Amino acid sequence: MLTEDAKTKIDALLAKYPTKKAALIPSLWLMQAENDGWLPRQAMKDVAEYLELAPAYVEGVATFYTMFNKAPIGKYHLEVCHNIVCMARGADELIEHIGDKLGIGKGDTTTDRKFTLNGAECLGACANAPCMMVGDVYFEDLTNESVDRIIDELARK
Ligand code: FES
């Protein structure tokens, strides 16, 4: 699962960190990006072997951080913050609205594999709650109407 190209990219990461262990999270992030946005167990094992770390340690790191997806996800991963500020500003209703629009629940992926919907802990954009991330892109001050526009635009891509 660890291609020569991935090894080259991990080697480049290793040059930036004092130890192989310190390069673990960016290496896992790289593997996730190279695997359609999720991290199969074999990828964790391969990274562990390449970085000379215990597989259980690598799996522990990968399963601790929610940014690592342990199952296949849709092309667009809608991560709606459901933490306190966003919740107070309607995040639960927003998640329900998105779920109704897409016909899925939290944690599910649409049958066309275009969208996965999840809640997320604080995204650090509380001043503009409610908000969500789609990949690396933030959307803030969301309303049912604005999130509809965002989803419709993504669906057209
Ligand atoms: S609580 Fe939602 S961004 Fe902080």
Residues whose N, C-alpha, C, O or C-beta is under 5 A from the ligand:
A	BS01	FES	C81 N83 I84 V85 C86 C122 L123 G124 A125 C126 A129
